[in-house]
Every structure is written in structure tokens, then in C-alpha cells.
């Protein structure tokens, strides 16, 4: 029982930190791509130190696994860039709600990886999510920053869904920290050629926030999340993860004075409650 309680605490801390990651889209005065490159580089160093201290294997088993790791790193790198870009354009609350369409997107992508068929409830959930997203859009114009941010956030959710499905299908035999080690490395190397602010031009403030984002808000929550799964079910982990938009919105309100509108809260409630339902429904059927 004590192990389960500790795991539950680790899980909540991990989800809170995942939600806090969104704050760095506003706190760090850099482009979404620059934030991603430096954050992933720091996270890679932190993860390799963690695995070394824990005396866990770093090398992968086969050459094919290295190719899969590269593919996963490319997808997750694009996911992180669009994740931060969406919030920079639309604000943290709207950006993370748009991203959290990913559980429903996953349901529609999963038939391409498995024999699972879509059900009527999946179509209804998609309609509810689209209604929630519609409420977030201020005007149907691609020239509007919020609208662009929502589209970018949904794209980030789609990339995240694709990464999860690929990882589950081809890379599930590796632990969380080891998996993220290679993904952060590939993402950083893939995007570093496009960095607009070189390391020598970073201020002390930038460096401090990047270290905070990479170690405390990237490497640590992934390690805690992986650790919590030893004593908790995937259902519990998935459902508690749905608290991430709530944590992010509360932190943005307390630390950045971002106050979501009533319409945003209603749209967010539709999206997040549908994500919660889809997560519960999928994991229940697998139990």
C-alpha cells in the first residue's frame, strides 16, 4: 500500500511538472524551436547522468532499434516545437487545450497500427472535441494568432499521438528514461542547425530557465512517470494525466496572470472531459 501511495504521489508530481512545462513558452524569450533544442539537450545530459547513476543500460539491443529511435526523435522534436509555438501564439490555456485533443486523435490513428475498429462513441467524442475547439477559435481566419495557435496545438497533439503509437508498437520493451534519452538527443541534433540564438548569445536568465526546463520539467517528470508505473495501472496513469491542462492553466494564472475566458473554460471542459472519457474507455476495455 505504501508503494502505491508513493507511486501515486510521483505520478501527480510528474503530471504537475508536465503542465508546468507550458510556462516556459512564455518565460523564455526565445523561439519555440530554440527552446526545444536547448531544453532537449539539457534533458539528454540529465537523463544520461540518471541512467549512469542507476547503472542501467544505455545501449539499445539491435541496429533496428536505433533506426526506430531516430524516427521517434524526429516526431517528438516536431511535437515539442509545435507544442511551444501553439502556446506562444494562442496563450497557455488555449494552447494546451488544443494539444489535449491527442487522446481522441489517437483513437482515429490507432486503426492504422492495430485491427481496432472505430465505434459510434468515438465519432461522438470527435464531434464533442471539435465543438470545444470551435468555441476556442475567435475568428475563422488564418491571420489570427489565436487561430494559428490552435491549429498548431492540434498538430502537436497529432504528432504526440503518432509518437505514442509508434513507441508502443516498436519500442515498448525499453523503459521511460532510456526511451527519452534517445528521443531528446535526436530532437536536439535534428533542430540545432536551425537555432537563431547561439549558445554564446544566451543570457544568464535564459540559461537558468533552460536548465530548469530541461532538468526539473523534462528529465525529472519522465523519470517519475516511469517509476510510478511500477505500482500503478495504465488506467490510473492515463486518467491522472488528464489533469495536465488544469495544472497548466492554474500555474499560468498564478505565475503569469493569464486569465482564461468563460468560453475558453467551456471549450476546455469539453475537450478535456472527452479526453478523460476516451482514456478511461480504452484502458477499461483492455483490462
Secondary structure by P-SEA (a helix, b strand, c coil): caaaaaaaaaaaaaaaaaaacccccccccccaaaaaaaaaaaaaaaaaaaaaaaccccccccaaaaaaaaaaaaaaaaaaaaaaaaaaaccaaaaaaaaaaaaaaaaaaccccccccccaaaaaaaaaaaaaaaaaccccccccaaaaaaaaaaaaaaaaaaaaaaaaaccccccaaaaaaaaaaaaaaacccccccccccccaaaaaaaaaaaccccaaaaaaaaaaaccccaaaaaaaacaaaaaaaaaaaacccccccaaaaaaaaaaaaaaaaaaaaaaaaac
